[in-house]
Amino acid sequence: MADGWYLREYGRHSDRDEGGADGWGRTVTVVRDPQLATRLPYVAEDDWDERWDDGAYADVTYVRGGFDRVNPHELPPPVRFRSPVREFVRKYGWRAYALPVLVVLTVVALATAKGPEPRRATAATGAVPTRPTAAAPSTPATTPSTSSAPAASASASAQPSAPTLKSYDLPPGAPYTLQGKGTFRVLPGTTRAVGSGQRFTYDIEVENGITGVDLTAFAKLVDTTLDDKRSWSGHGVQLQRVANAADATFHVSLTSAMTVRSLCGYDIAVETSCYDPGQSRVVFNVARWVRGAVAYQGHLDEYRVYMINHEDGHALGHDHAHSCLANGMAPAMMQQTYGLISATTHRACTLNVWPYPVGATDAPGAEDTDTDANNEYYLAG
């Protein structure tokens, strides 16, 4: 068959410049393709008006119509034009669905994200202030509340600020027994004799009715403190704990706050401990044992050691000291419950719980009879 132009619908190697849209809305393409000669009507090159072999004139319109008379199974497969979205999905598979989901999630996250929280100042810890600011002392466990708390104000500026504690005030803390039964019982236990010199014996007692104190730990701390070389034993005295009150030179007793007042007096309206020579009784105020002192806030165990050495010192014949040691420490016989300001020099001493601390050359310090002039209570601020 001579080379010429062949007509095919949606054929390969199509060139839109060689064809055009027919009246039926199809696209007709004129191509050189000898392989289609047996299937499609033939038209000689540049001879669109020549007659076909069946005698009919072959104009373009008639030839186009001839496509409908061709066996559809002999036609090449039609070219399907996909939409851009379907083509994108076919090419990228599941990623085409994941992409818009990720975009939506990103937008939501950006819209709901919050900025960083404002930084808040935090309180420093570690140092023990001599005159800290604290909340008002709380009510002892055995004292009933006499009035209900007022409703909180909506305005922070309307609320009263917490008062500043005096150095002799009882700090806030755990509840304690305000009133016991006024009688004492001996806690079981003994120790070996420690130190050398004048012999003193003691027992350990607790007032009946006191609660909330670990009595085993209380007795152990008394014994280990008096057994320490920095305490009184070994410095001209010998100490030993005994089991019977009748064998004791003095009695170390944990006492309720109201009983303390009856044994020690309350001329100065402050919770204190004392030594009662009439009963040979070292009187530890349970309020101070539980809460300590302002100068020792955060160091309750150290304050308890100070209580033992100070009040037992009275039982051993020592008076109060009113001046700092040469190294600046407060003597164990100074009234540190009132504060750390020397009543004679007005210097601030540093904390010290021992009568004979390491490095102190003038321990236990100069002692003197109490007067209003040398009482640390009047220097408390």
Wavefront OBJ file of the C-alpha trace (Angstrom):
o trace
v 0.000 0.000 0.000
v 1.356 3.394 -0.943
v 2.552 5.652 1.780
v -0.018 8.280 2.656
v -2.102 9.822 5.390
v -4.235 7.700 7.616
v -7.007 8.727 9.919
v -7.288 7.387 13.443
v -9.119 8.472 16.569
v -7.011 9.093 19.724
v -4.038 7.461 18.003
v -0.390 7.185 18.986
v 2.137 9.800 17.900
v -0.665 12.318 17.631
v 0.042 15.851 16.782
v -2.704 18.339 17.548
v -1.368 20.581 14.824
v -2.300 17.886 12.304
v -5.820 17.349 13.464
v -8.828 19.158 14.823
v -12.094 18.739 16.703
v -14.874 17.114 14.686
v -18.497 18.098 14.766
v -19.325 15.303 17.216
v -16.986 16.616 19.901
v -14.213 14.127 19.118
v -10.599 14.798 18.228
v -9.526 13.492 14.810
v -5.839 13.061 14.132
v -4.164 12.575 10.744
v -0.962 10.559 11.029
v 1.411 8.505 8.954
v 0.983 4.985 10.319
v 1.114 2.100 7.812
v 0.200 -0.396 10.508
v -3.307 1.038 10.615
v -3.824 0.691 6.846
v -5.724 -2.561 7.173
v -8.041 -1.218 9.811
v -8.752 2.368 8.915
v -9.970 4.122 5.758
v -7.118 5.241 3.523
v -6.848 8.621 1.934
v -4.082 9.466 -0.479
v -1.742 12.220 0.574
v -2.999 15.676 -0.400
v -6.051 14.093 -2.041
v -8.924 14.494 0.389
v -11.497 14.807 -2.463
v -10.466 11.612 -4.269
v -13.009 8.843 -4.550
v -12.665 5.761 -2.329
v -12.619 2.304 -3.835
v -16.331 1.983 -3.125
v -17.057 4.955 -5.413
v -17.795 7.450 -2.702
v -16.042 10.777 -2.456
v -13.764 10.880 0.543
v -14.056 14.286 2.041
v -12.829 14.826 5.644
v -16.314 14.916 7.093
v -17.309 11.642 5.446
v -14.055 9.961 6.387
v -14.520 11.020 10.013
v -17.912 9.500 10.015
v -16.293 6.327 8.760
v -14.734 5.771 12.150
v -18.142 4.803 13.481
v -18.292 1.997 10.915
v -14.961 0.507 11.941
v -14.976 -2.531 14.246
v -14.401 -1.041 17.723
v -12.188 -3.984 18.686
v -9.790 -3.030 15.914
v -9.409 0.520 17.156
v -6.458 1.424 19.401
v -7.380 1.923 23.081
v -8.624 5.420 23.818
v -6.462 7.804 25.806
v -8.081 8.622 29.150
v -7.441 12.090 30.518
v -7.232 11.985 34.321
v -7.875 14.962 36.582
v -4.790 16.487 38.331
v -6.005 15.237 41.739
v -6.417 11.624 40.570
v -3.053 11.751 38.801
v -1.424 13.032 42.022
v -3.009 10.223 44.060
v -1.950 7.600 41.502
v 1.631 8.835 41.568
v 2.170 9.258 45.323
v -0.182 6.649 46.781
v -0.863 6.871 50.597
v 1.398 9.895 50.864
v -1.179 11.910 48.954
v -3.695 11.278 51.772
v -1.176 11.813 54.600
v 0.004 15.200 53.374
v -3.258 17.153 53.910
v -3.736 15.481 57.316
v -0.279 16.624 58.396
v -0.991 20.130 57.174
v -4.232 20.300 59.212
v -2.520 18.962 62.349
v 0.308 21.473 62.000
v -2.122 24.378 61.705
v -4.071 23.198 64.777
v -0.876 22.777 66.806
v 0.333 26.269 65.931
v -3.051 27.763 66.763
v -3.307 26.101 70.188
v 0.326 26.267 71.297
v 0.956 28.351 74.430
v 3.966 30.466 75.147
v 6.367 29.617 78.011
v 5.123 30.098 81.558
v 6.524 33.173 83.280
v 9.460 32.384 85.490
v 8.831 32.617 89.169
v 11.314 33.548 91.775
v 12.224 30.720 94.101
v 13.289 31.115 97.720
v 16.916 30.354 98.554
v 17.605 27.723 101.188
v 20.505 26.642 103.326
v 21.290 29.691 105.471
v 19.710 29.932 108.906
v 18.726 33.569 109.602
v 19.027 34.906 113.118
v 15.792 36.849 112.872
v 13.669 35.236 110.155
v 10.253 36.314 109.051
v 7.677 33.580 109.609
v 4.016 32.952 110.078
v 2.387 33.548 113.420
v 2.851 30.685 115.933
v 0.222 28.018 115.549
v -2.067 26.871 118.350
v -0.881 23.866 120.453
v -2.677 20.582 119.877
v -4.512 20.666 123.230
v -5.735 24.245 122.895
v -9.237 24.426 121.383
v -9.985 26.997 118.739
v -12.186 29.808 120.068
v -13.263 31.348 116.793
v -13.632 30.375 113.201
v -11.170 31.679 110.651
v -12.380 34.725 108.698
v -13.137 34.329 105.029
v -10.220 35.009 102.735
v -10.265 38.389 101.063
v -10.528 38.503 97.288
v -7.832 41.146 97.201
v -4.317 40.058 98.121
v -3.504 43.562 99.338
v -6.332 43.371 101.838
v -4.801 40.392 103.673
v -2.580 41.211 106.673
v 1.078 40.307 106.304
v 2.628 37.665 108.560
v 4.206 39.216 111.683
v 7.949 39.124 112.180
v 8.951 36.814 115.006
v 10.954 38.090 117.898
v 14.041 36.007 118.512
v 12.506 34.606 121.722
v 9.155 33.684 120.128
v 8.129 30.061 119.772
v 8.380 29.242 116.048
v 5.423 27.707 114.220
v 5.511 23.971 113.826
v 4.063 20.678 114.947
v 1.461 20.487 117.741
v 2.598 19.834 121.299
v 0.976 18.988 124.644
v -0.061 22.158 126.450
v -1.163 20.570 129.721
v -0.031 17.257 131.181
v -1.106 15.567 134.417
v 1.617 17.051 136.615
v 3.095 13.660 137.525
v 6.172 11.942 136.105
v 7.257 8.415 135.292
v 10.814 7.150 134.832
v 11.800 5.810 131.419
v 13.716 2.525 131.638
v 17.409 2.473 130.847
v 20.911 2.977 132.235
v 24.360 3.926 130.933
v 27.935 3.363 131.938
v 29.728 6.061 133.903
v 31.510 8.540 131.605
v 34.131 11.142 132.467
v 36.090 11.660 135.637
v 35.636 14.013 138.560
v 32.664 14.743 140.799
v 30.046 12.041 140.260
v 26.505 12.893 139.186
v 23.722 10.460 138.396
v 20.515 11.145 136.549
v 17.326 9.443 135.466
v 15.117 10.331 132.500
v 11.439 11.016 133.108
v 8.391 12.175 131.163
v 5.265 13.885 132.439
v 2.202 11.714 132.180
v -0.210 12.948 129.538
v 2.416 14.100 127.032
v 1.791 12.728 123.539
v 3.302 13.080 120.093
v 6.961 12.630 121.142
v 9.169 9.626 120.430
v 10.280 8.927 124.004
v 12.871 6.323 122.993
v 14.567 8.858 120.718
v 14.272 11.508 123.441
v 16.081 9.353 126.034
v 18.739 8.240 123.536
v 19.593 11.822 122.583
v 20.003 12.793 126.245
v 22.375 9.860 126.849
v 24.495 10.336 123.714
v 24.784 14.080 124.308
v 26.019 13.729 127.879
v 28.426 10.990 126.732
v 30.055 13.313 124.172
v 33.524 14.711 124.983
v 32.346 18.150 123.969
v 29.706 18.007 126.707
v 30.248 18.183 130.476
v 31.553 14.663 131.096
v 35.332 14.499 131.210
v 35.643 18.133 132.250
v 35.744 17.698 135.994
v 32.551 15.624 136.319
v 31.437 12.031 135.887
v 27.920 11.258 134.637
v 25.858 8.071 134.671
v 22.210 7.317 134.022
v 20.381 5.203 136.610
v 17.060 3.384 136.521
v 15.676 4.427 139.924
v 14.621 7.982 140.712
v 15.831 7.558 144.304
v 19.405 6.956 143.051
v 19.476 10.036 140.801
v 21.287 13.244 141.669
v 18.920 15.072 139.299
v 15.988 14.202 137.079
v 15.928 14.997 133.355
v 12.234 15.411 132.538
v 10.147 16.205 129.459
v 7.390 18.488 130.701
v 4.187 20.029 129.311
v 4.119 23.782 128.729
v 1.713 24.626 131.575
v 3.595 22.466 134.093
v 6.795 24.235 133.104
v 5.194 27.506 134.147
v 4.334 26.116 137.552
v 7.878 24.804 138.082
v 9.905 27.584 136.444
v 7.659 30.614 136.767
v 6.309 32.792 134.001
v 7.520 36.262 134.900
v 8.816 36.558 131.358
v 5.931 35.462 129.138
v 8.023 33.181 126.911
v 8.062 29.408 126.558
v 11.339 28.389 128.217
v 12.958 25.461 129.989
v 14.696 25.619 133.362
v 16.323 23.818 136.274
v 14.181 23.562 139.414
v 16.607 23.185 142.355
v 13.757 22.416 144.758
v 13.073 19.119 142.988
v 16.536 18.731 141.469
v 14.658 18.612 138.178
v 15.884 19.579 134.724
v 12.660 20.805 133.101
v 12.546 20.494 129.318
v 9.565 22.373 127.864
v 7.885 20.075 125.337
v 6.914 23.135 123.295
v 10.601 23.914 122.701
v 11.469 20.242 122.199
v 8.914 20.039 119.414
v 9.492 23.451 117.783
v 12.915 24.722 118.793
v 13.908 28.386 118.716
v 14.015 31.133 116.104
v 17.820 31.144 115.998
v 17.756 27.385 115.278
v 14.981 27.221 112.706
v 15.788 24.385 110.345
v 18.153 22.868 112.933
v 15.799 21.336 115.492
v 18.100 18.444 116.443
v 20.932 20.864 117.200
v 18.638 22.969 119.365
v 17.671 19.869 121.367
v 21.354 19.162 122.023
v 21.708 22.763 123.189
v 18.720 22.298 125.567
v 20.330 19.200 127.112
v 23.735 20.804 127.641
v 22.345 24.121 128.874
v 19.803 22.857 131.417
v 22.002 19.993 132.612
v 24.736 22.574 133.032
v 22.550 24.282 135.635
v 22.124 20.945 137.426
v 25.925 20.680 137.506
v 26.275 24.113 139.080
v 26.811 26.449 136.085
v 25.328 29.943 135.728
v 24.452 31.839 132.544
v 27.129 33.191 130.240
v 26.534 36.516 128.466
v 29.503 37.054 126.136
v 30.643 35.306 122.980
v 33.620 32.967 123.189
v 36.904 34.196 121.767
v 36.186 32.485 118.448
v 32.775 34.181 118.200
v 30.664 31.187 119.253
v 27.839 31.516 121.689
v 28.554 29.687 124.970
v 26.316 26.722 125.728
v 25.286 28.531 128.935
v 24.145 31.623 127.031
v 20.352 31.971 126.808
v 20.260 31.197 123.093
v 16.512 30.606 123.240
v 16.222 34.394 123.599
v 18.689 35.086 120.805
v 22.384 35.273 119.969
v 23.174 38.897 120.873
v 25.607 39.240 123.742
v 24.045 41.221 126.611
v 27.448 42.575 127.643
v 29.099 43.402 124.313
v 26.010 43.579 122.042
v 27.877 41.443 119.535
v 26.124 38.735 117.556
v 27.485 35.292 118.411
v 27.357 32.251 116.157
v 25.388 29.084 116.938
v 27.020 26.578 119.272
v 25.463 23.724 121.200
v 28.478 22.373 123.123
v 30.047 23.531 126.425
v 33.505 22.647 125.061
v 33.386 23.024 121.264
v 36.449 22.109 119.244
v 38.757 25.108 118.798
v 37.370 27.163 121.688
v 40.205 28.105 124.072
v 38.057 29.896 126.656
v 35.162 27.424 126.938
v 32.719 27.192 128.592
v 32.915 31.011 128.809
v 32.580 33.577 131.542
v 29.493 33.042 133.733
v 27.654 35.545 135.890
v 24.525 35.921 137.981
v 21.485 37.054 136.017
v 20.375 40.675 136.205
v 18.073 42.787 134.085
v 21.182 44.386 132.557
v 22.661 41.135 131.305
v 19.460 39.322 130.312
v 19.420 38.524 126.590
v 15.619 38.668 126.632
v 15.702 42.465 126.669
v 17.942 42.544 123.605
v 15.707 40.332 121.526
v 14.456 41.928 118.354
l 1 2 3 4 5 6 7 8 9 10 11 12 13 14 15 16 17 18 19 20 21 22 23 24 25 26 27 28 29 30 31 32 33 34 35 36 37 38 39 40 41 42 43 44 45 46 47 48 49 50 51 52 53 54 55 56 57 58 59 60 61 62 63 64 65 66 67 68 69 70 71 72 73 74 75 76 77 78 79 80 81 82 83 84 85 86 87 88 89 90 91 92 93 94 95 96 97 98 99 100 101 102 103 104 105 106 107 108 109 110 111 112 113 114 115 116 117 118 119 120 121 122 123 124 125 126 127 128 129 130 131 132 133 134 135 136 137 138 139 140 141 142 143 144 145 146 147 148 149 150 151 152 153 154 155 156 157 158 159 160 161 162 163 164 165 166 167 168 169 170 171 172 173 174 175 176 177 178 179 180 181 182 183 184 185 186 187 188 189 190 191 192 193 194 195 196 197 198 199 200 201 202 203 204 205 206 207 208 209 210 211 212 213 214 215 216 217 218 219 220 221 222 223 224 225 226 227 228 229 230 231 232 233 234 235 236 237 238 239 240 241 242 243 244 245 246 247 248 249 250 251 252 253 254 255 256 257 258 259 260 261 262 263 264 265 266 267 268 269 270 271 272 273 274 275 276 277 278 279 280 281 282 283 284 285 286 287 288 289 290 291 292 293 294 295 296 297 298 299 300 301 302 303 304 305 306 307 308 309 310 311 312 313 314 315 316 317 318 319 320 321 322 323 324 325 326 327 328 329 330 331 332 333 334 335 336 337 338 339 340 341 342 343 344 345 346 347 348 349 350 351 352 353 354 355 356 357 358 359 360 361 362 363 364 365 366 367 368 369 370 371 372 373 374 375 376 377 378 379 380 381
